Amino acid sequence: MSLQFLNLSPEESELSKARFVVVPVPFDSATSYKSGARDGPQQILLASPQLEFYDEETGTEPWKYGIHTINPVEPVLSFELMAQKIKQVVSTVLKEKKIPVLIGGDHSVSIGAIEAIAERYDKKINIIQFDAHTDLRDEYQGSAYSHACVIRRVWGLGNVIQVGIRSVPKEDIEFLASHDRPPIWARDVNEDRASALQRLISMLKPWPCYVTIDLDCFDPSIMPGVGTPEPGGLLWWDMLAFLKTIVRHSSVCGFDVVELCPLPGYHACEFTSARLIYKFLSYMTAKDEGYEI
């Protein structure tokens, strides 16, 4: 049996009864700077049993809804084939009427997942990206499937909303301007979080949401263990405010947390990542139980 999120027992993590299916994807061949994200999924899973299973903010215990972790998606050499492989796995999860939770791996693992979600909902989805970077390059370092190209590959598959951006090439600015789609900049969140949250609400369409969280959206002061850290990022309470807003105003059909690059001897990053996943699940289950979030 695969390593389970929270180290749940076979009875507690039974697939047939689970609402959430965790999909580890230890793949980082599409990185451009610092590798190591392939170790992220295992380290998050190993850290997760140290969490408190009761969420004090919502009063919920998300593990009781069933969280099953499948075997890791084994990497293949071709970026396109890897995307297809992830798409097939996520499509299977969706057919079972479960909510997929991907743990990367570099950001390229989101491509196949978003393709599966978009196909399931006939492209009527919100794609909410938390990231330091726009990831809109058509090609980077010879690959159209680089982690710098993720959102360009899925741009036409839904309503893209970008949050936390603070590092962007000029051509991406021009691309966004041509689509009249400026991001919610990290500086906007820092200057007036309430206004940034209202802008997110205004950008949502009445469709399900897929949320992709590149951990470099966080400021390096709380998340140094990423492949491409950028100063000036979101803080913990900023992120939770955005996740709560998403859950209040839409339904979440899946999400991923990617780009953790574990630092030897420093375990806060994997613990924070595991906590982030569980907090998001707590908001989703609290909404189901009719709790105010």
Beta strands, then each sheet from edge to edge (+ up, - down):
strand 1: 20-25
strand 2: 67-69
strand 3: 99-104
strand 4: 126-130
strand 5: 159-165
strand 6: 184-185
strand 7: 209-214
strand 8: 252-258
sheet 1: 2+ 1+ 3+ 8+ 7+ 4+ 5+ 6+
end
